[in-house]
Amino acid sequence: MQRCLHLARRGLGQTSPNPLVGAVIVKDGKIVGEGFHPRAGQHHAEVFALQAAGELAENATIYINLEPCSHYGRTPPCCDALIAAKLKKVVVGMIDPDPRVAGSGIAKLKAAGMEVVVGVEEEECRRLNEPFIHRITHQLPFGIFKYAMTLDGKIATSTGHSSWISSPTSRKQVHHLRSISDAVIIGGNTVRQDNPHLTSHGVGDRNPLRVVMSLSLDLPLECNLWQVEVAPTLIFTKPESNPRLQVELQARGVEIVTLNNLTPLTVMKNLYERGFLQVLWECGGNLAAQAIKEQVIQKIMVFIAPKIVGGTAAPSPIGNLGITNMSQALNLDRVKMSAIDSDWLLQGYLPPQTSVVN
């Protein structure tokens, strides 16, 4: 199963809206075929593994980190292919949460006389596909809020200068995170202050969709994000905001979507409709607070640098959540910390329901 997970990770950032899946076929103690799902519309992992195994698949055991599909989508059901190959045993990491499958694949395999084992390395299998699970169960992409801060909790100096808080190694990890995310979101203030690129900087072989949320569209005419030959850019704004700039940016290839009700939730609903699994929020404190209130952020990743800048006017990572008592504080779950050069990376999950939701 660990080999399945290793293979599945080769599809990171490529499979949306599909899950990450790896498959390994074993016969007489030897791997005779393996595969992974590379992207939506292409064969599933099981089919690649069966093609590699050929006739050796008969009476063999297949390991899959996710329940085989039993329905027709862009490709035929994998269960039918497994049955036709006359496999003897199927070992599954976890049940598929997709209601079109949700145990029906396993039932179909058992009805065909196969031995089926479920729940091997289930926790790690679920962790690998947490964006897919969240998308299926909540009809929204999985949201990660990433930021870097100093030891005294600042994301910039009092003048707004922020380059750089974290170490080069930490920033390289962020570039990798972008390469496996479908989109990265910032607000207009981050555009004006930082003029970011929001690319993977060559760490991965792909860039995310760069998303800007701006109510007023008070944005500069020239900035790195408008260079769409590098990576696509999408702006969400109000219909009446800065029509001249809307026309200019659209002429340059920037996509603009206007919404009367522009909120983190309406943006994430739009990105869900685009088939996205994972969205990275790299915004400032005010937009981050609104996104947390609307429960579109599930995971926090904070890079803490051993630096102190001070200043009462220096910004902090998260704006006003309306919390007035420490008992209302949001306690992260499944927290872990790791050292990255001189920095520390803290990761944790927000509780599913919070007292700060309006």
Secondary structure, DSSP 8 states (H G I E B T S, - for coil): -HHHHHHHGGGTTTSTTS---EEEEEETTEEEEEEE--STTS--HHHHHHHHHGGGGTT-EEEESS----S-SSS--HHHHHHHTT-SEEEESS---STTTTTHHHHHHHHTT-EEEE-TTHHHHHHHTHHHHHHHHHSS-EEEEEEEEETTS-SS-TTS--TTSS-HHHHHHHHHHHHTSSEEEEEHHHHHHH----S-TTSSS---EEEEE-SS----SS-GGG-TTTS-EEEEE-TTS-HHHHHHHHHTT-EEEE-SS--HHHHHHHHHHTT--EEEE---HHHHHHHHHTT---EEEEEEES-----TTS--SS------SGGG----EEEEEEEETTEEEEEEE--SS-TT--
